[in-house]
Amino acid sequence: MGNQRVYNFSAGPSMLPLEVLERAGAEITNYQGSGMSVMEMSHRSKVFQKIFDDAQAKFRKLFQVPEGYKVLFLQGGASTQFSMAPLNLIGATGKADYAVTGNFSNIAYKEAKKYGEISLAASSADRNHTYIPAQDQLKLDPEASYFYYCANNTIYGTEWQYVPETGSVPLVCDMSSDILSRPVDVSKYGIIFAGAQKNMAPAGLTVVIIKEELAGHELPYTPLMMNYKTMIEKDSMYNTPPCWCIYILGLVLDWLESKGGVPGMEKIKHGKAQMLYDVIDSSRLFHCAVEPGSRSDMNVVFRTGNEELDAKFVAESIEAGFTNLKGHRSVGGMRASIYNAMPVEGVEKLCDFIQKFDKAN
């Protein structure tokens, strides 16, 4: 079975570690002698409560979540957080700062405008989102209720390599596409959120890490299910949580620990990305438009500059056993998403393929 698997470079849902899939497969009809699948069990049962508690504890440990922060397992994807964050936080001053460095932060920025006065603290649109603005380029309002940014931009292949300094203004960060790939000082943030379908679990789970004191100040018309305080009080179980995804997250966290935890993963993922950028930069045919210093370790974008050649590359890559290397429709070209579960071998094979294509064309 193993040899029929493709190298899946999808931006999300993305590949999961083979060990995780095999373990989940072995337990799928009868979880640890319970006589049923995790998909079938009551979320109020003792057996599921243990799966839930263990996943939460493992996440806290591996992500080094300090006291005073809650870890929530919610639904609705990161996109629901585009509304949930302002609904819960903007009431403090009625204002917020947003950095727009790609597609998803732009959607979040537009959504937040429904709930208050939103300032554009920075935008990289002037150079087609090929760079991350530096600290001294951020226009910060000391009266903002929070400062919002997206750590990694999957479509444009850029990643923040520093944590913005905003004084006493809480940071809200969408880490959907690079969570658990590098150590994070959680104490610098008010809220970190991430859709699970890139580095953590199947689609359907959203992890939120929130500083507890930020909850309980929601706007009066905040929907019940979008109130952080409700979710904290019920420990993410106000209604049925995404049980299967939480279980898979637990397995992924076990796998991550076996790789040396987050610091171990950082070394691996940076090595994979560097290898790929080196091959692209030294080829005659391909180039990466993203400025060094802003390049993403998760999503490597590249192109030839000729649409027909790009299409030929994508077509030949599929025959060679790679999938999803076509760039996002809004930017074209190619994109290799190399999240945590992408083995080093997959990136090495892609590098060989790029070099052969470069010589042949």
Disulfide bonds with the S-S distance in Angstrom:
none
